Structures are given as C-alpha cells and as structure tokens.
Amino acid sequence: MQTIRAKYHLGQILRHRKHPFRGVVFDVDPEFANTQEWYDAIPEEARPLKDQPFYHLLAENEESYYVAYVSEQNLVLDDTGEPVDHPDLPDLFGPYQNGIYPLHFHMN
C-alpha cells in the first residue's frame, strides 16, 4: 500500500492555480473524500486525480468568504505575505504570524 503525504499543512495560506481565490488550510484528507456528485460536477477535462491529498480551506475571493475543497495539484503557496480575512479564522487559529496561522487550541 502506498502512503500519500500531504505537501501543505494546517495554517498555511494557499492559492488556487487557476481560479482567483486563496485560503487557509484547516483540514487535509489523504485522498479524495467528498461525494461522487461533487466530483462529477467538475468538467471532465479539469477533474483532478482522486489519489492525492485534498485540502479544506477557509477561502476568500474579491466577493465572498467560503469553504473550498481543493486537490493538491491545484494549489500553490500564496506568496503575497498578506493575511486572509475569513471571519471563521479566529475560531480555529491564533493571529497571523510569519506567513501562517498557528492552530488555536481550546482547553476544556
């Protein structure tokens, strides 16, 4: 069995290779774990391979904030040095520091 290793980690800011959005990684699936309907909605010529990491991002573009689910092949590090303004960031991460968002742990 092959082990799939994620290239990116929690708290990193990434941007999509083709679409104008960027976001902060808050979860990683080692391979595709969404619905077949979601996958089938992607145009066939643009469908990513399923056997690679997929990232959950707190994403933003010029118009809105949302959660994105993106294959590793479609992501690159964001090199703007700018923080992300997604309103859910404080629920999961501490303040932006040195290009990343550190995980925010709550003690119960």
C-alpha positions as CSV (number, residue, x, y, z in Angstrom):
1,M,0.0,0.0,0.0
2,Q,1.3,3.4,-0.9
3,T,1.4,6.2,1.7
4,I,0.2,9.6,0.4
5,R,1.9,12.5,2.1
6,A,0.4,16.0,2.2
7,K,2.7,18.7,0.8
8,Y,0.9,21.5,2.8
9,H,-0.1,21.7,6.4
10,L,-2.7,23.3,8.7
11,G,-2.5,27.1,8.9
12,Q,-0.7,27.6,5.6
13,I,-2.1,30.1,3.1
14,L,-2.5,28.7,-0.4
15,R,-3.9,29.9,-3.6
16,H,-5.6,28.1,-6.4
17,R,-3.6,27.7,-9.6
18,K,-6.4,28.6,-12.0
19,H,-9.1,30.3,-10.0
20,P,-8.8,33.7,-8.2
21,F,-9.0,32.6,-4.6
22,R,-6.8,31.9,-1.7
23,G,-7.4,30.4,1.7
24,V,-6.0,28.9,5.0
25,V,-5.7,25.1,5.3
26,F,-7.9,23.8,8.2
27,D,-8.1,20.1,7.3
28,V,-6.5,17.6,4.9
29,D,-7.9,14.4,3.5
30,P,-5.1,12.0,2.4
31,E,-7.2,11.3,-0.7
32,F,-10.5,12.4,-2.2
33,A,-13.2,12.1,0.4
34,N,-16.1,14.2,-1.0
35,T,-19.2,12.9,-2.8
36,Q,-19.3,11.4,-6.2
37,E,-21.8,14.1,-7.2
38,W,-19.4,16.8,-6.2
39,Y,-16.6,15.1,-8.3
40,D,-18.9,14.6,-11.3
41,A,-19.9,18.3,-11.3
42,I,-16.3,19.2,-12.2
43,P,-15.8,19.3,-16.0
44,E,-14.2,16.1,-17.1
45,E,-11.1,17.7,-18.6
46,A,-10.5,19.6,-15.3
47,R,-11.1,16.7,-12.8
48,P,-8.2,16.1,-10.5
49,L,-7.0,12.6,-9.7
50,K,-8.6,11.2,-6.5
51,D,-5.5,9.6,-5.1
52,Q,-3.8,12.7,-3.8
53,P,-4.3,14.9,-0.8
54,F,-7.4,17.2,-0.8
55,Y,-7.4,20.4,1.3
56,H,-10.2,22.1,3.2
57,L,-9.6,25.8,3.0
58,L,-11.2,28.9,4.7
59,A,-11.2,30.7,1.4
60,E,-11.8,34.2,0.1
61,N,-12.0,35.9,-3.2
62,E,-12.9,39.5,-4.0
63,E,-16.6,38.9,-3.5
64,S,-17.1,36.5,-0.6
65,Y,-15.8,34.1,2.1
66,Y,-16.5,30.3,1.9
67,V,-15.1,26.9,2.4
68,A,-13.3,25.3,-0.5
69,Y,-12.2,21.7,-1.1
70,V,-9.2,21.5,-3.5
71,S,-6.8,18.9,-4.7
72,E,-3.1,19.3,-4.0
73,Q,-2.3,19.5,-7.8
74,N,-4.4,22.7,-8.0
75,L,-2.8,24.6,-5.1
76,V,0.4,26.6,-4.6
77,L,1.8,28.6,-1.7
78,D,0.5,32.1,-1.5
79,D,3.4,34.4,-1.7
80,T,1.7,37.7,-1.1
81,G,2.6,37.9,2.6
82,E,-0.9,39.2,3.2
83,P,-3.2,37.7,5.9
84,V,-6.6,36.1,5.0
85,D,-9.7,37.9,6.3
86,H,-12.1,34.9,6.5
87,P,-14.4,35.5,9.5
88,D,-14.1,31.9,10.8
89,L,-10.3,32.1,11.2
90,P,-10.3,33.1,14.9
91,D,-12.4,30.0,15.7
92,L,-9.6,27.7,14.6
93,F,-6.3,29.7,14.6
94,G,-4.4,32.2,16.5
95,P,-3.3,35.5,15.0
96,Y,-1.4,35.6,11.7
97,Q,2.4,35.2,12.3
98,N,5.3,34.9,9.9
99,G,3.1,33.9,7.0
100,I,1.0,31.2,8.7
101,Y,-1.9,30.9,11.2
102,P,-0.9,28.9,14.2
103,L,-3.5,26.4,15.5
104,H,-5.7,27.8,18.3
105,F,-6.2,25.2,21.0
106,H,-9.1,25.4,23.5
107,M,-8.7,23.7,26.8
108,N,-12.0,22.3,28.2
